[in-house]
Amino acid sequence: MELDFERCYRAVDSRDQRFDGWFYTGVTTTGIYCRPSCPAMTPKRQNVRFFPSAAAAQGAGLRACRRCRPDAAPGSPQWDVRADVVGRAMRLIADGVVDRDGVPGLAGQLGYTERHLHRMLRAELGAGPLALARAQRAQTARTLIETTELGMAEIAFAAGFGSVRQFNDTVREVYGAAPSELRTMRGRRPAVGGAGTITLRLAYRPPLHAAALLDFLAVRALPGVEEVRDGTYRRGLRLPHGPAEVALTPVDGHVSATLRLADMRDLAPAVARCRRLLDLDADPEAVDATLAADPALAPAVRAEPGVRLPRAVDGFEMAVRAIVGQQVSVRSARTTLTRLLHHPTSHTNAVDHEVDGDVDLPNCRQLHDHQGEGQGEGWGGLRGFLEAGEVVGLPDAAFGMPAGRRETLRALARAVADGEIVLDPGGDRQETVRRLLAVPGIGAWTAGYVAMRALGDPDVFLPTDLAVRRGGAALGLPDDPKTLDLYADRWRPWRSYAVIRLWRAA
């Protein structure tokens, strides 16, 4: 990826937080790399290099700045937007695929050879998949070192390292200190409780319209899976190594997240999914600038800047929600889904252990004076959504819907269970939509809704959606689906965000 030196240097000179995560600043005289907004004195031009990733900076022999914590910056928004192989690879690496399945597993999911994948990532990011995964492991390790009482060997394997020696060498190289020194420098022991809970700050690029996010999630919350109470969203998760629960509370400048994990190896995937759910890596100024250029949307953008696109922690869950929601109200769909989840044959996977802790993490801002924030409060045994195999095995009585829709759900579940349809963030968006449309009972609205929320496509429009049409009419826009669809072209490449705003207008 080409980085324009002058533009990058101006961002560094002005300490512009909007560019945090877009690129990293390497200072050759000090041997460190920083985020663009680092408060340190601006280095001289001749002493600066810019890198497209932290892994590239580490590959050049630089260590992370201890002052600005570049690994705590928001992720680059381009990985949410881009639908190409590099974007898909970055989303999968963030979800821990390389740690679990190695580079062959990553390449296999993407449908490319390891050599070709390495070449593409090197060209775009200055680092291959192993180096990118290694940078993420280092971030996770630092979090566990500084904020838990786990032994170093436990941390090494929880963070995804193959050996303690590899863990020690990587931490020394990336942070310029031994793991034991990092724990000493933190100077504060975690709160006493039990093992399994970590509280951290998730950074984002402002503005963030938190009320819009919580309102959207609250209306659709499924009892036993999720809830919104007192400004906090809580839900159960299914993660690669076990169940988990999360509590997310938007506050000034960050989202406070408390994760209750059955297995510490799920720390990075859990954070990646929470960030994706709340759309925290978006560039809201770019989105709002495009939408505000339309006089019909400009007043809403001015009144409510930073409205995000609520996404998903589970792509299959979102596809099921879309099918159940066909031609019915949100309230009716919620009732049907609740009945499905609580049928006696449905599986329960709630987390059941004590928790503690208080941390700072990859793509999270540094904690300062939190002492056990939210610890032990509000945990309600929430569980993750049903898996595809479980839905296939449910009896007819569990569905509570017309036979045709029931069979559509089963057909989708079989396709997902068999690997014919991939609904994770690394899936090919166009191919996934094509395969969804091939399932009897899934049409353009359902496939578009899944692409928008499960796959995170920022440029989906739903012209036949009743609430979209009502919202458009409320803003003086055309009511006819075809005319409205043509009108929406001016909102590219952010039509999904326009859908959210039209829903709010309705």
GUDO-530796 format. One record per residue (C-alpha): x, y, z. Coordinates in steps of 0.1 Angstrom, whole numbers, plus 5000, padded with zeros to 4 digits. Example, Ala and Ser with C-alpha at 12.3 -4.5 7.8 and 13.67 -1.06 7.14 Angstrom:
REM residues 2
PT  east  north    up
PT  5123   4955  5078
PT  5137   4989  5071
//
This chain:
REM residues 506
PT  east  north    up
PT  5000   5000  5000
PT  5015   5033  4990
PT  5016   5060  5017
PT  5018   5096  5006
PT  5047   5110  5027
PT  5035   5147  5028
PT  5000   5137  5038
PT  5012   5113  5065
PT  5037   5139  5078
PT  5011   5166  5081
PT  4989   5142  5101
PT  5018   5135  5124
PT  5027   5171  5128
PT  4991   5180  5137
PT  4987   5149  5159
PT  4955   5140  5140
PT  4937   5111  5158
PT  4916   5104  5128
PT  4947   5087  5112
PT  4954   5064  5141
PT  4954   5028  5127
PT  4956   5040  5091
PT  4994   5040  5093
PT  5023   5039  5117
PT  5052   5064  5121
PT  5087   5049  5124
PT  5114   5071  5139
PT  5148   5058  5127
PT  5169   5078  5153
PT  5150   5063  5183
PT  5141   5029  5169
PT  5105   5032  5178
PT  5072   5034  5159
PT  5042   5054  5170
PT  5006   5062  5161
PT  5001   5095  5142
PT  4986   5112  5172
PT  5016   5105  5195
PT  5021   5135  5218
PT  5059   5134  5216
PT  5078   5160  5197
PT  5073   5157  5159
PT  5104   5140  5145
PT  5124   5156  5116
PT  5114   5146  5081
PT  5147   5129  5074
PT  5142   5106  5104
PT  5107   5094  5096
PT  5094   5064  5077
PT  5057   5054  5074
PT  5044   5019  5076
PT  5010   5005  5066
PT  5010   4981  5095
PT  5025   4975  5130
PT  5039   4943  5116
PT  5058   4961  5089
PT  5073   4985  5115
PT  5083   4956  5136
PT  5098   4939  5106
PT  5120   4970  5101
PT  5134   4965  5136
PT  5114   4991  5154
PT  5097   4987  5188
PT  5064   5000  5200
PT  5063   5034  5216
PT  5055   5032  5253
PT  5040   5066  5254
PT  5013   5065  5227
PT  5008   5027  5226
PT  5004   5023  5188
PT  4990   4988  5193
PT  4960   5003  5212
PT  4949   5024  5182
PT  4916   5016  5164
PT  4920   4992  5135
PT  4922   5006  5099
PT  4887   5012  5085
PT  4898   4999  5051
PT  4896   4963  5064
PT  4859   4966  5071
PT  4853   4983  5037
PT  4874   4962  5014
PT  4859   4931  5000
PT  4891   4919  4982
PT  4914   4891  4994
PT  4936   4913  5015
PT  4906   4928  5033
PT  4892   4893  5039
PT  4926   4881  5051
PT  4929   4909  5076
PT  4895   4902  5091
PT  4903   4865  5094
PT  4938   4872  5110
PT  4921   4895  5135
PT  4897   4867  5143
PT  4926   4844  5152
PT  4925   4820  5122
PT  4963   4819  5118
PT  4968   4811  5155
PT  4943   4783  5153
PT  4948   4769  5118
PT  4982   4783  5106
PT  4989   4800  5073
PT  4977   4769  5054
PT  4943   4773  5071
PT  4941   4810  5062
PT  4951   4804  5026
PT  4926   4775  5024
PT  4897   4796  5036
PT  4906   4823  5011
PT  4911   4799  4982
PT  4947   4810  4974
PT  4981   4793  4977
PT  5002   4803  5007
PT  5029   4819  4984
PT  5004   4840  4965
PT  4987   4851  4997
PT  5021   4861  5012
PT  5029   4881  4981
PT  4997   4900  4982
PT  4999   4909  5019
PT  5035   4919  5016
PT  5027   4942  4987
PT  4998   4959  5006
PT  5010   4958  5042
PT  5047   4953  5042
PT  5044   4920  5061
PT  5032   4884  5055
PT  5004   4866  5073
PT  5028   4851  5099
PT  5042   4886  5108
PT  5007   4901  5110
PT  4995   4873  5133
PT  5027   4876  5153
PT  5020   4913  5159
PT  4986   4905  5172
PT  4999   4878  5195
PT  5024   4903  5209
PT  4995   4927  5217
PT  4974   4900  5233
PT  5004   4888  5254
PT  5011   4924  5266
PT  4975   4926  5277
PT  4976   4894  5297
PT  5011   4902  5312
PT  5000   4936  5325
PT  4965   4928  5336
PT  4963   4892  5349
PT  4982   4871  5374
PT  4986   4842  5349
PT  5021   4827  5348
PT  5043   4836  5318
PT  5040   4801  5303
PT  5002   4802  5305
PT  5002   4836  5288
PT  5025   4824  5261
PT  5001   4797  5250
PT  4970   4817  5257
PT  4983   4844  5233
PT  4989   4818  5206
PT  5027   4814  5207
PT  5041   4780  5200
PT  5067   4781  5228
PT  5078   4801  5258
PT  5110   4810  5241
PT  5092   4824  5210
PT  5070   4844  5234
PT  5100   4858  5253
PT  5118   4867  5221
PT  5088   4884  5205
PT  5079   4905  5235
PT  5115   4917  5239
PT  5117   4926  5202
PT  5083   4944  5200
PT  5083   4962  5233
PT  5120   4965  5242
PT  5115   4948  5275
PT  5112   4913  5289
PT  5077   4900  5299
PT  5086   4903  5336
PT  5096   4940  5331
PT  5063   4948  5314
PT  5045   4934  5344
PT  5066   4954  5368
PT  5063   4986  5348
PT  5025   4984  5350
PT  5028   4989  5387
PT  4993   4977  5396
PT  4980   4942  5404
PT  4946   4931  5389
PT  4916   4931  5412
PT  4911   4899  5431
PT  4882   4878  5420
PT  4884   4846  5400
PT  4900   4837  5367
PT  4884   4845  5334
PT  4873   4881  5332
PT  4891   4910  5316
PT  4879   4946  5314
PT  4893   4968  5287
PT  4888   4999  5266
PT  4878   4996  5229
PT  4890   5027  5210
PT  4872   5042  5181
PT  4873   5072  5158
PT  4849   5099  5170
PT  4821   5107  5167
PT  4802   5077  5179
PT  4764   5080  5183
PT  4761   5055  5211
PT  4724   5060  5217
PT  4716   5049  5181
PT  4736   5017  5185
PT  4720   5008  5219
PT  4685   5017  5206
PT  4690   4994  5175
PT  4703   4965  5196
PT  4677   4969  5224
PT  4647   4966  5201
PT  4661   4934  5186
PT  4675   4918  5218
PT  4667   4881  5223
PT  4661   4870  5259
PT  4687   4846  5271
PT  4712   4858  5244
PT  4714   4895  5249
PT  4701   4925  5268
PT  4704   4962  5270
PT  4701   4977  5305
PT  4714   5009  5321
PT  4734   5020  5290
PT  4752   4986  5287
PT  4747   4959  5260
PT  4754   4924  5272
PT  4753   4891  5253
PT  4766   4856  5251
PT  4792   4845  5226
PT  4803   4813  5209
PT  4840   4815  5205
PT  4865   4790  5190
PT  4875   4775  5224
PT  4843   4779  5243
PT  4814   4801  5254
PT  4818   4837  5267
PT  4798   4867  5278
PT  4805   4903  5271
PT  4793   4936  5285
PT  4798   4967  5264
PT  4792   5002  5277
PT  4799   5033  5255
PT  4814   5061  5275
PT  4833   5093  5264
PT  4861   5084  5241
PT  4859   5046  5242
PT  4837   5016  5248
PT  4843   4998  5281
PT  4842   4961  5275
PT  4841   4934  5302
PT  4848   4899  5287
PT  4840   4867  5307
PT  4860   4840  5289
PT  4859   4802  5293
PT  4894   4801  5276
PT  4919   4829  5275
PT  4929   4819  5240
PT  4896   4835  5229
PT  4907   4870  5239
PT  4916   4883  5205
PT  4887   4868  5186
PT  4863   4881  5213
PT  4876   4916  5209
PT  4875   4914  5171
PT  4839   4904  5172
PT  4829   4931  5197
PT  4846   4957  5176
PT  4828   4944  5145
PT  4794   4943  5162
PT  4797   4980  5172
PT  4814   4991  5139
PT  4842   5006  5160
PT  4868   5006  5132
PT  4847   5028  5108
PT  4857   5062  5096
PT  4825   5082  5106
PT  4837   5115  5091
PT  4841   5099  5057
PT  4806   5084  5059
PT  4789   5115  5072
PT  4806   5137  5047
PT  4791   5117  5018
PT  4756   5114  5033
PT  4756   5151  5044
PT  4762   5161  5008
PT  4725   5152  5001
PT  4702   5179  5013
PT  4676   5153  5024
PT  4700   5136  5048
PT  4721   5167  5058
PT  4699   5177  5088
PT  4699   5142  5102
PT  4737   5139  5099
PT  4742   5173  5116
PT  4718   5163  5144
PT  4732   5128  5149
PT  4768   5126  5137
PT  4786   5092  5139
PT  4757   5068  5134
PT  4773   5034  5129
PT  4762   5002  5111
PT  4755   4975  5138
PT  4770   4943  5125
PT  4772   4909  5140
PT  4793   4886  5162
PT  4778   4855  5145
PT  4770   4855  5107
PT  4747   4825  5109
PT  4727   4842  5137
PT  4722   4872  5115
PT  4711   4851  5085
PT  4685   4834  5107
PT  4673   4867  5119
PT  4670   4879  5083
PT  4649   4849  5073
PT  4626   4850  5103
PT  4622   4888  5097
PT  4609   4884  5062
PT  4577   4905  5058
PT  4570   4907  5095
PT  4576   4934  5121
PT  4608   4935  5143
PT  4586   4926  5173
PT  4571   4896  5157
PT  4604   4883  5145
PT  4618   4887  5180
PT  4590   4866  5194
PT  4595   4839  5169
PT  4633   4838  5175
PT  4628   4837  5212
PT  4605   4807  5209
PT  4631   4790  5187
PT  4659   4796  5212
PT  4640   4785  5242
PT  4625   4753  5228
PT  4634   4724  5251
PT  4656   4708  5224
PT  4677   4739  5220
PT  4713   4737  5234
PT  4725   4759  5263
PT  4761   4771  5264
PT  4762   4797  5291
PT  4795   4805  5308
PT  4797   4793  5343
PT  4827   4804  5363
PT  4840   4833  5384
PT  4858   4862  5369
PT  4881   4892  5375
PT  4905   4916  5359
PT  4909   4949  5343
PT  4928   4954  5310
PT  4940   4971  5279
PT  4942   4952  5246
PT  4950   4952  5209
PT  4929   4980  5193
PT  4920   4992  5228
PT  4930   5024  5246
PT  4953   5023  5276
PT  4936   5020  5309
PT  4946   5045  5336
PT  4928   5043  5369
PT  4901   5016  5365
PT  4899   4993  5395
PT  4877   4963  5387
PT  4851   4984  5368
PT  4819   4964  5363
PT  4834   4934  5380
PT  4809   4907  5390
PT  4778   4928  5381
PT  4750   4920  5358
PT  4762   4886  5346
PT  4730   4866  5337
PT  4742   4833  5322
PT  4737   4846  5287
PT  4744   4821  5259
PT  4755   4823  5223
PT  4730   4818  5194
PT  4723   4783  5181
PT  4748   4767  5157
PT  4738   4756  5122
PT  4739   4719  5132
PT  4716   4725  5161
PT  4690   4742  5139
PT  4691   4714  5114
PT  4682   4689  5142
PT  4653   4709  5157
PT  4618   4694  5154
PT  4591   4712  5134
PT  4574   4724  5167
PT  4604   4745  5176
PT  4601   4769  5146
PT  4567   4784  5151
PT  4565   4797  5115
PT  4551   4787  5081
PT  4564   4755  5067
PT  4581   4772  5038
PT  4601   4795  5060
PT  4610   4767  5083
PT  4625   4747  5054
PT  4644   4778  5042
PT  4660   4780  5077
PT  4669   4743  5075
PT  4683   4746  5040
PT  4704   4776  5051
PT  4716   4757  5082
PT  4726   4726  5062
PT  4745   4748  5037
PT  4764   4766  5065
PT  4771   4733  5084
PT  4784   4717  5052
PT  4806   4747  5044
PT  4787   4756  5012
PT  4779   4790  5025
PT  4805   4810  5046
PT  4791   4837  5068
PT  4822   4847  5087
PT  4840   4881  5081
PT  4865   4865  5057
PT  4838   4852  5033
PT  4837   4865  4997
PT  4808   4889  4998
PT  4797   4885  4962
PT  4800   4847  4962
PT  4781   4845  4996
PT  4752   4866  4982
PT  4751   4845  4951
PT  4749   4813  4972
PT  4723   4828  4995
PT  4701   4837  4966
PT  4702   4800  4954
PT  4686   4789  4986
PT  4648   4785  4981
PT  4630   4812  5001
PT  4659   4837  5002
PT  4654   4868  4980
PT  4672   4901  4974
PT  4661   4917  5006
PT  4673   4888  5028
PT  4706   4884  5010
PT  4712   4922  5012
PT  4704   4923  5049
PT  4729   4895  5055
PT  4755   4912  5034
PT  4750   4944  5053
PT  4751   4931  5088
PT  4767   4897  5088
PT  4794   4904  5061
PT  4798   4941  5070
PT  4793   4954  5034
PT  4790   4992  5038
PT  4773   4997  5004
PT  4741   4977  5005
PT  4707   4993  4999
PT  4673   4978  5006
PT  4648   4997  4984
PT  4619   4973  4990
PT  4622   4975  5028
PT  4591   4990  5042
PT  4609   5010  5069
PT  4634   5023  5044
PT  4606   5035  5022
PT  4588   5051  5052
PT  4620   5068  5063
PT  4626   5081  5028
PT  4591   5094  5026
PT  4595   5112  5059
PT  4626   5129  5045
PT  4608   5139  5013
PT  4625   5112  4991
PT  4608   5090  4965
PT  4586   5062  4978
PT  4588   5039  4948
PT  4615   5013  4953
PT  4630   5016  4918
PT  4631   5054  4920
PT  4645   5053  4955
PT  4671   5028  4945
PT  4683   5051  4917
PT  4683   5080  4941
PT  4705   5061  4965
PT  4734   5059  4941
PT  4745   5093  4954
PT  4752   5077  4988
PT  4778   5052  4974
PT  4799   5037  4989
PT  4781   5041  5022
PT  4745   5031  5013
PT  4743   5007  5043
PT  4747   5037  5066
PT  4720   5055  5047
PT  4697   5025  5054
PT  4704   5029  5091
PT  4695   5066  5090
PT  4663   5059  5070
PT  4653   5034  5096
PT  4658   5060  5123
PT  4638   5085  5103
PT  4610   5060  5100
//
